[in-house]
Amino acid sequence: MSDSTSTLRNRKPTASESTPTESPDLAKPAKPPTSGFLAALLLLLGVLGLLGLAGAAGTYIYNQNPGHYFWPEPREPWKAIPGDTEWTVDFSADVPKRDAIVAAFKHAWSAYERDAMGNDEYHPIARKGTNLTEAGGIGYTVIDSIDTMLLMGLNDEYARARQWVESSMTLDRDANFNTFETTIRVLGGLLSAYELTDGDQLYLDRAVDLADRMLPVFDTPSGLPYSQVNLAKRVGVADSDNRGLVSTAEASTLQLEFRYLGYLTDNSDYWDKAEHVMKVIRQARLPNGLTPIFMSSDAGKFMTSDIRLGSRADSYFEYLLKQYLQTGSVETIYREMYDDSMQAIHDNLIETSKSGKLLYTLEIHPKRLAHNNQMSWIRTLKQDHLVCFLGGSLMLGATTAGAFTGRVSIPPNVSELSPVGQRDWATGVSLVETCVDTYRTASGLSPEIVHFREKIDGGKGDWYIKDARPPGMPPVYDARYILRPETVESLFIAWRLTGHPKYRAYGWDIFQAIETHCRVPGGGYASVLNVEEVPVQWEDKMETFLMSETLKYLFLLFSDDTVLPLDEYVFNTEAHPLPIFSPSVRAGLF
């Protein structure tokens, strides 16, 4: 991620999060203490086979949460729409709600265009824009928003945005830009604009210019990309914040964009360099299929680091499935990698809440033991809002990679799904409900991070905001809502795959909470510092993914199902739609 921002999708770890060790291999498990009750307890609570290296058995250290945190009031389960288990599938547009979301986009865009046109980011309270580097910006917000304008039919706004791309956009910036963010937001945005305009050459030309400047990031000993790129000098730059390591998500969330550009231009460099990364990741696989969040660009190996599905890992899993779908489900290597990862997740990272009603994902963190300097592993019941993409992704995977037939019913019949598909569908549906439940706050907005209670914990509710403080006191980082899209993304997918009206109802509730608490009267939307405090306090920043993802997915949720059908398009991790296409013979040649 860029040095100048801390709220992009793969945010920097907070002070409480662990950093990777220097070893290019995942650390060997710690030997347990050899005497006393503590040794017996650790052995009892250990989960054997976490690492599976050299046949050794790994050990978790069970991390109990004290459960003494502030709550404004006891929580109750999220109330789904009552009714029978059967429902009428009706994919017609809900025009009033759809139009309300279009109006919200116009409220956001008009303020940005008025105060900050061309700047990378926007601050609606100060009414000004900023760029990610001192050398200037490359129009993150403009490019991120163009395909949403096209989908919404905002022709005047689109015409002015296109004019900016044609006359004012420059990539000749002598500064370091994050490889991952620039790919998903700018390259992905240009390619989706090219697709949705039926081939406007302006966008393809800009995409080629950008990709050519970025290709040197792959010039590492392993072929894993550098985390940053100097666009003017056309050189890759290692991330000094993480001793030159690259996150797994950063390395593996470039493929949809570079592969599609390679297909459009018949330039094999784009395709081959991006796909080589997947070959390296596949060869680096740990015996149990778990995926740490950091890799070495030099060695091409995983580093001892957190194992989680949130920041620095999330879109790796997303792109395994979508690479398989992007080329018409013919590259079976990606389905195999996806199935392998989902099995590891189900074996190690899925947990049920204290009440037994909520399914969620946990994290595993490395910890060096003080008494013998050995490495062990802490099991932390923590889930980022970022993880909320997974529910919809599992449902999509169940009806594609996990289906017996090419096209399944809406909603799917059990007989149409393989046993693995049935498992993934059930997990996905449950995770969507859990993510919706985290919106049951004073503001109706979800916090950035939640922790779940141990089953032996007497605290109220299944989840909580760690170290939460009463209203009026400075809030903790975890308590904020920064206009994130992941839950509404899953709601959109769940709606398209089931037609169940509750998913639209959930989405409308979230949209109304955004309108109530994030809308700035003078234009734009601001982040909320504490979702449990009303009236809310604002952070003066409107993330680009509000217009690229959050409002786009809400718009699609209330549109009819002929708009971007899921069997014709895949969405990159910034919600830029790219078409499914038939690959050339070079595809999937690991």
C-alpha positions in Angstrom: 0.0 0.0 0.0 1.0 3.6 -0.5 3.0 5.3 2.3 0.5 8.2 2.2 -2.6 6.3 3.3 -3.5 3.9 6.0 -7.0 2.9 5.0 -6.6 1.2 1.7 -7.8 -2.3 1.4 -4.5 -3.9 2.5 -3.9 -1.6 5.4 -0.7 -1.5 7.3 -0.8 -3.6 10.5 -1.5 -1.8 13.7 1.0 -1.8 16.5 -0.7 -4.8 18.1 -0.3 -7.0 15.0 2.7 -9.1 14.4 5.3 -8.5 11.7 7.0 -11.2 9.7 10.2 -12.8 10.8 13.3 -12.9 8.6 13.3 -16.6 8.0 12.1 -17.5 4.5 10.2 -20.5 5.9 7.3 -20.8 8.3 8.9 -21.3 11.7 9.0 -24.7 13.2 6.5 -25.3 16.0 7.6 -24.7 19.6 8.4 -27.6 21.9 5.9 -27.5 24.8 7.2 -27.0 28.4 8.3 -30.4 29.7 6.9 -30.2 33.2 4.0 -29.0 35.3 0.3 -28.3 34.8 1.0 -25.7 32.2 2.6 -28.3 29.9 -0.4 -30.5 30.2 -2.8 -27.6 29.5 -0.9 -26.5 26.4 -0.9 -30.0 25.0 -4.6 -30.3 25.7 -5.4 -27.1 24.0 -3.0 -27.6 21.1 -4.3 -28.2 17.6 -2.0 -30.8 16.1 -0.7 -30.4 12.5 -1.1 -26.6 12.1 2.1 -26.3 10.2 2.8 -29.9 9.1 6.4 -29.2 8.3 8.8 -32.1 8.2 6.1 -34.2 9.9 6.2 -32.1 13.0 3.1 -31.3 15.1 2.2 -27.6 15.6 0.6 -26.1 18.7 -1.9 -23.3 19.2 -1.8 -21.3 22.4 -5.4 -20.7 23.3 -5.9 -16.9 23.8 -8.8 -16.1 26.1 -10.6 -12.8 25.9 -11.4 -11.3 29.2 -14.8 -10.1 28.1 -14.9 -6.9 30.1 -15.6 -4.3 27.4 -18.1 -1.4 27.2 -21.4 -2.2 25.7 -24.2 0.5 25.2 -26.8 -2.2 25.5 -27.2 -6.0 25.2 -27.3 -7.4 21.6 -30.0 -9.5 20.1 -29.8 -11.6 17.0 -30.3 -9.8 13.7 -33.9 -10.1 12.8 -34.2 -11.6 9.3 -37.4 -11.0 7.4 -40.1 -13.3 8.8 -41.9 -15.7 6.6 -41.8 -19.1 5.0 -38.6 -20.8 3.9 -39.9 -20.5 0.3 -40.1 -17.2 -1.5 -40.9 -15.8 -5.0 -37.9 -15.0 -7.1 -38.4 -11.7 -8.7 -35.3 -10.0 -10.2 -37.1 -6.9 -11.5 -35.5 -3.6 -10.5 -36.6 -1.8 -7.3 -36.6 1.6 -9.1 -37.1 3.9 -6.1 -34.3 2.4 -4.1 -32.1 2.1 -7.1 -32.6 5.8 -7.9 -31.9 6.8 -4.3 -28.5 5.1 -4.7 -27.9 6.9 -7.9 -28.7 10.2 -6.1 -26.2 9.3 -3.4 -23.5 8.7 -6.0 -24.2 12.1 -7.5 -24.0 13.7 -4.1 -20.5 12.1 -3.7 -19.2 12.7 -7.2 -20.4 16.3 -7.6 -18.6 17.4 -4.4 -15.4 15.7 -5.5 -15.7 17.2 -9.0 -16.3 20.6 -7.5 -13.5 20.6 -5.0 -10.9 18.0 -6.1 -11.2 16.9 -9.7 -8.2 14.8 -10.7 -6.9 14.4 -7.2 -6.4 10.8 -5.9 -8.5 11.3 -2.7 -11.2 13.6 -1.4 -11.9 15.2 2.0 -15.5 16.3 2.1 -15.4 18.3 5.3 -12.4 20.4 4.3 -13.7 20.4 0.7 -10.3 19.6 -0.8 -8.4 16.8 -2.5 -5.1 15.2 -1.9 -2.7 13.0 -3.9 -0.9 9.9 -2.8 2.5 11.3 -3.6 4.2 14.7 -3.6 4.9 14.3 -7.3 1.2 14.4 -7.9 -1.6 11.9 -8.5 -2.9 9.7 -11.3 -6.6 10.2 -10.8 -7.5 7.3 -8.5 -11.0 8.6 -7.8 -11.8 9.5 -11.4 -10.8 6.2 -12.8 -12.3 4.3 -10.0 -15.7 5.9 -10.6 -16.1 5.9 -14.4 -17.7 2.5 -14.8 -20.2 3.2 -12.0 -21.3 6.4 -14.0 -21.6 4.3 -17.1 -23.8 1.7 -15.3 -26.0 4.4 -13.7 -26.5 6.3 -17.0 -24.9 9.5 -15.7 -23.9 10.7 -19.2 -23.0 14.3 -18.3 -20.8 13.3 -15.4 -19.2 10.6 -17.5 -18.5 13.0 -20.4 -16.5 15.3 -18.1 -14.6 12.4 -16.5 -13.6 11.1 -19.9 -12.5 14.5 -20.9 -10.2 14.6 -17.9 -8.7 11.2 -18.8 -8.1 12.4 -22.3 -6.6 15.8 -21.6 -5.3 15.9 -18.0 -4.4 12.4 -16.9 -0.6 11.7 -16.7 1.2 8.7 -15.4 4.6 10.3 -15.7 5.0 10.7 -11.9 8.4 10.3 -10.3 7.2 8.7 -7.1 6.3 5.3 -5.7 2.8 4.0 -6.1 1.5 0.8 -4.6 1.5 -1.9 -7.2 -1.6 -3.7 -5.9 -3.7 -0.5 -5.4 -2.7 1.0 -8.8 -3.6 -2.3 -10.5 -7.0 -2.9 -9.0 -8.2 0.7 -9.1 -6.6 2.3 -12.1 -5.7 -0.5 -14.5 -8.9 -2.3 -13.5 -10.9 0.9 -13.9 -9.5 1.6 -17.3 -10.2 -1.9 -18.5 -13.8 -1.9 -17.3 -14.4 1.5 -18.9 -13.0 0.0 -22.2 -15.4 -2.9 -21.8 -18.5 -0.9 -20.9 -17.9 1.6 -23.7 -17.7 -1.1 -26.3 -14.1 -0.5 -27.0 -13.2 3.2 -26.5 -9.6 3.1 -27.6 -8.7 5.9 -25.1 -9.0 3.6 -22.2 -7.1 0.8 -23.7 -4.2 3.1 -24.7 -4.1 4.4 -21.1 -4.2 0.9 -19.8 -1.3 -0.2 -22.0 0.8 2.9 -20.9 0.2 2.1 -17.3 0.9 -1.6 -17.6 4.1 -1.0 -19.5 5.3 1.3 -16.7 4.4 -1.4 -14.1 5.9 -4.5 -15.7 9.3 -4.0 -14.1 7.8 -4.8 -10.7 8.0 -8.5 -11.7 11.8 -8.3 -12.2 12.7 -10.0 -8.9 14.6 -13.2 -8.3 11.4 -15.2 -7.9 9.1 -13.2 -10.2 6.9 -12.2 -7.3 6.2 -8.4 -7.7 7.7 -5.6 -5.8 5.1 -3.9 -3.6 5.7 -0.5 -5.2 6.5 1.0 -8.6 7.9 4.3 -9.7 5.8 5.1 -12.8 8.1 7.7 -14.3 11.3 5.7 -13.9 9.6 2.4 -14.6 11.2 0.5 -11.8 9.9 -1.7 -9.1 10.5 -0.7 -5.5 10.6 -2.9 -2.4 8.4 -1.9 0.6 10.8 -0.6 3.3 8.0 -0.8 5.9 8.1 -4.6 5.7 11.8 -5.2 5.0 11.1 -5.7 1.3 8.5 -8.4 1.6 5.3 -8.5 -0.4 1.9 -9.5 1.0 0.2 -12.5 -0.4 -2.7 -10.4 -1.6 -0.4 -7.8 -3.2 1.3 -10.5 -5.2 -1.8 -12.5 -6.2 -4.4 -9.7 -7.0 -2.9 -8.5 -10.3 -3.9 -11.4 -12.5 -7.4 -10.6 -13.6 -6.3 -7.2 -14.9 -3.0 -8.2 -16.5 -4.4 -11.4 -18.1 -7.3 -9.5 -19.6 -5.0 -6.8 -21.0 -2.8 -9.6 -22.4 -5.9 -11.1 -24.1 -6.9 -7.7 -25.5 -3.5 -6.8 -26.9 -2.0 -10.2 -27.6 1.0 -9.2 -25.5 2.1 -12.3 -23.8 4.3 -10.4 -21.3 1.3 -9.1 -19.4 -0.2 -12.6 -19.1 2.9 -14.6 -18.5 4.4 -12.4 -15.8 1.2 -12.2 -13.8 0.5 -15.9 -14.2 4.1 -16.9 -13.2 3.3 -15.4 -9.8 0.6 -18.0 -9.3 3.1 -20.8 -10.2 5.5 -19.5 -7.5 2.7 -19.4 -4.9 1.5 -22.9 -5.9 5.0 -24.2 -5.5 5.4 -22.5 -2.1 2.3 -24.2 -0.8 2.5 -25.4 2.9 1.6 -29.0 3.6 -1.7 -28.1 5.2 -2.7 -25.5 2.5 -2.8 -22.5 4.9 -1.6 -19.2 3.5 0.5 -16.7 5.6 0.1 -13.1 4.7 3.8 -12.4 3.6 6.1 -13.8 1.0 9.7 -13.1 0.1 10.2 -11.8 -3.4 13.7 -13.1 -3.4 13.1 -16.6 -2.3 9.5 -17.0 -3.5 8.5 -18.6 -0.2 6.0 -17.8 2.5 7.4 -16.0 5.6 6.5 -16.7 9.2 3.5 -14.3 9.5 -0.1 -14.1 10.4 -2.6 -16.5 8.8 -5.9 -14.8 8.2 -8.5 -13.9 5.6 -8.5 -10.2 6.2 -6.0 -7.5 5.3 -3.0 -8.6 3.2 -4.6 -12.0 2.4 -8.3 -11.5 1.4 -8.2 -11.0 -2.3 -5.8 -13.9 -2.8 -8.7 -16.3 -2.2 -11.0 -14.1 -4.2 -8.8 -14.2 -7.3 -8.3 -18.0 -7.1 -11.9 -18.5 -7.9 -12.2 -15.6 -10.3 -9.2 -16.6 -12.4 -11.0 -19.9 -12.9 -14.2 -18.1 -13.9 -12.5 -15.4 -16.0 -11.5 -17.8 -18.8 -14.7 -19.8 -18.9 -13.8 -22.4 -16.2 -11.3 -24.2 -18.4 -8.1 -23.5 -16.3 -8.7 -26.3 -13.8 -5.4 -25.5 -12.0 -7.1 -22.5 -10.4 -10.1 -24.5 -9.3 -7.8 -27.0 -7.7 -5.9 -24.2 -5.9 -9.2 -22.7 -4.8 -10.6 -26.0 -3.6 -7.4 -26.6 -1.7 -7.5 -23.2 0.0 -11.2 -23.5 1.0 -10.5 -26.9 2.5 -7.7 -25.5 4.6 -10.0 -22.6 5.7 -12.7 -25.0 6.8 -10.2 -27.2 8.6 -8.5 -24.5 10.5 -10.2 -21.0 10.4 -13.9 -21.5 10.7 -15.5 -21.2 14.2 -19.0 -20.9 15.7 -19.9 -18.2 18.1 -20.6 -18.6 21.8 -24.3 -18.7 21.2 -23.9 -21.2 18.3 -25.8 -18.9 16.0 -23.0 -17.1 14.1 -20.3 -18.6 11.9 -17.1 -16.6 11.6 -13.4 -16.8 10.7 -10.5 -16.6 13.1 -6.8 -15.8 12.8 -3.6 -17.6 13.7 -0.7 -15.4 14.8 3.0 -16.5 15.3 4.4 -15.8 18.8 7.9 -16.5 20.0 7.9 -18.0 23.5 10.0 -16.2 26.1 11.2 -19.2 28.0 12.8 -21.1 25.0 12.7 -18.7 22.0 10.6 -21.2 20.1 7.8 -20.3 17.8 4.2 -21.1 18.6 0.8 -20.0 17.4 -1.9 -18.0 18.9 -5.5 -18.5 17.9 -7.3 -15.1 17.8 -11.1 -14.8 17.4 -10.9 -11.7 15.3 -12.6 -10.9 12.0 -12.0 -7.9 9.8 -14.8 -6.3 7.8 -12.6 -7.1 4.8 -13.4 -10.8 5.4 -17.1 -10.2 4.6 -16.3 -10.7 0.9 -16.0 -14.4 1.7 -19.6 -15.2 2.2 -20.6 -14.2 -1.3 -17.5 -15.6 -2.8 -18.2 -19.0 -1.3 -21.7 -19.0 -2.5 -20.5 -18.1 -6.0 -17.9 -20.8 -5.8 -20.4 -23.3 -4.7 -22.6 -22.7 -7.8 -19.7 -22.8 -10.2 -16.6 -24.7 -9.1 -18.7 -26.8 -6.7 -21.6 -27.6 -9.1 -22.3 -30.8 -10.9 -23.8 -28.9 -13.9 -22.9 -25.8 -15.8 -25.9 -23.9 -14.7 -27.7 -24.3 -11.4 -31.2 -23.2 -10.3 -32.0 -20.0 -8.4 -31.8 -20.8 -5.6 -29.7 -23.9 -6.2 -31.0 -27.4 -5.5 -29.0 -29.6 -3.2 -28.7 -32.2 -6.0 -27.0 -29.7 -8.2 -24.1 -29.2 -5.9 -21.2 -31.5 -5.0 -20.6 -32.3 -1.3 -17.9 -29.6 -1.3 -20.3 -27.2 -3.0 -22.9 -27.9 -0.4 -20.4 -27.2 2.3 -19.3 -24.0 0.8 -22.8 -22.8 0.1 -23.8 -23.4 3.8 -20.7 -21.6 5.1 -21.2 -18.7 2.7 -24.8 -18.2 3.7 -23.9 -18.3 7.3 -21.0 -15.8 6.9 -23.2 -13.3 5.2 -25.6 -13.4 8.1 -22.7 -12.9 10.6 -21.4 -9.9 8.6 -24.9 -8.4 8.6 -25.1 -9.0 12.3 -22.1 -6.8 12.9 -24.1 -3.9 11.6 -26.3 -4.1 14.7 -24.6 -1.1 16.3 -25.9 2.2 17.6 -25.3 3.7 14.2 -26.3 0.7 12.1 -22.8 0.6 10.6 -20.3 -2.2 11.0 -16.9 -1.7 12.8 -13.7 -2.2 11.0 -12.7 -5.2 13.2 -14.7 -7.3 15.6 -13.6 -10.0 18.1 -15.7 -12.9 19.1 -16.1 -14.2 22.6 -14.9 -17.5 23.8 -17.6 -20.1 24.6 -16.5 -19.9 28.2 -16.7 -16.1 28.3 -19.5 -14.7 30.3 -19.7 -11.4 28.4 -22.8 -10.3 26.7 -23.2 -10.9 23.0 -21.3 -13.0 20.5 -18.9 -10.3 19.4 -17.4 -7.0 20.6 -15.1 -4.2 19.7 -11.9 -4.8 21.5 -10.9 -2.1 24.0 -14.1 -0.1 23.1 -14.5 3.1 25.0 -17.7 4.9 26.1 -19.1 7.7 23.9 -17.2 10.9 24.4 -13.8 9.3 24.7 -11.3 8.9 21.9 -12.4 5.8 19.9 -10.2 2.9 19.0 -9.2 2.1 15.4 -11.4 -1.0 15.3 -14.6 1.0 16.0 -14.5 3.0 12.8 -16.5 2.5 9.6 -14.7 3.8 6.5 -17.5 3.2 3.9 -16.4 -0.4 3.3 -18.1 -2.5 0.6 -17.5 -6.1 1.5 -20.8 -6.9 3.1 -22.9 -5.3 0.4 -20.8 -7.1 -2.2 -21.8 -10.4 -0.6 -25.4 -9.3 -0.4 -25.4 -8.5 -4.1 -24.0 -12.0 -5.0 -26.4 -13.7 -2.5 -29.3 -11.8 -4.1 -28.4 -12.9 -7.6 -27.9 -16.5 -6.6 -31.1 -16.8 -4.5 -33.5 -14.0 -5.2 -34.3 -13.9 -1.5 -35.8 -10.5 -0.6 -34.0 -10.4 2.7 -30.7 -9.6 1.0 -32.2 -6.5 -0.5 -33.7 -5.6 2.9 -30.3 -5.9 4.5 -28.7 -3.8 1.8 -31.3 -1.1 2.2 -30.8 -0.9 5.9 -27.1 -0.5 5.4 -27.6 2.2 2.8 -29.9 4.1 5.0 -27.4 4.0 7.8 -24.8 5.4 5.5 -27.1 8.2 4.4 -28.0 9.0 8.0 -24.5 9.0 9.5 -21.9 9.4 6.7 -23.6 12.0 4.3 -22.0 15.4 4.5 -24.6 18.1 3.8 -22.2 20.2 1.7 -21.4 17.2 -0.5 -19.7 13.8 -0.2 -19.6 11.2 2.5 -17.2 10.9 5.5 -16.0 7.9 7.5 -17.3 7.4 11.0 -14.8 7.1 13.9 -17.0 5.1 16.3 -20.0 3.1 15.1 -21.3 2.8 18.7 -21.6 6.6 19.3 -24.5 8.7 18.0 -24.3 11.4 17.0 -21.3 10.2 15.1 -17.9 11.8 14.8 -16.5 12.0 11.3 -13.1 11.4 9.9 -12.5 13.7 7.0 -12.0 11.2 4.2 -14.2 9.7 1.5 -12.5 6.5 0.3 -12.5 6.0 -3.5 -14.1 2.6 -3.0 -17.4 4.3 -1.9 -18.1 5.2 -5.5 -16.3 2.3 -7.1 -17.6 -0.5 -4.9 -20.1 0.3 -2.1 -22.6 2.3 -4.2 -22.0 0.2 -7.3 -22.9 -3.0 -5.5 -25.9 -1.4 -3.9 -27.0 -0.1 -7.3 -26.7 -3.6 -8.7 -28.5 -5.1 -5.7 -31.6 -3.0 -6.7 -31.2 -3.3 -10.5 -32.6 -6.2 -12.5 -30.5 -9.2 -13.2 -29.7 -8.4 -16.8 -27.2 -5.7 -15.6 -23.8 -7.4 -15.5 -24.9 -11.1 -15.2 -22.6 -13.2 -13.1 -22.2 -15.8 -15.8 -20.8 -13.1 -18.2 -18.6 -11.0 -15.9 -16.2 -11.3 -13.0 -15.6 -8.3 -10.8 -12.1 -7.4 -9.8 -11.5 -6.8 -6.1 -12.3 -3.1 -6.7 -15.7 -4.0 -8.3 -14.5 -3.3 -11.8 -16.4 -5.7 -14.1 -14.3 -7.6 -16.6 -15.9 -10.0 -19.2 -15.5 -13.7 -19.1 -13.6 -14.8 -22.3 -12.2 -17.8 -24.1 -8.5 -18.0 -23.4 -5.7 -18.6 -25.9 -3.6 -21.7 -25.9 -1.0 -20.0 -23.5 -3.5 -19.9 -20.7 -2.9 -22.0 -17.6 0.5 -23.3 -18.7 2.1 -23.7 -15.3 
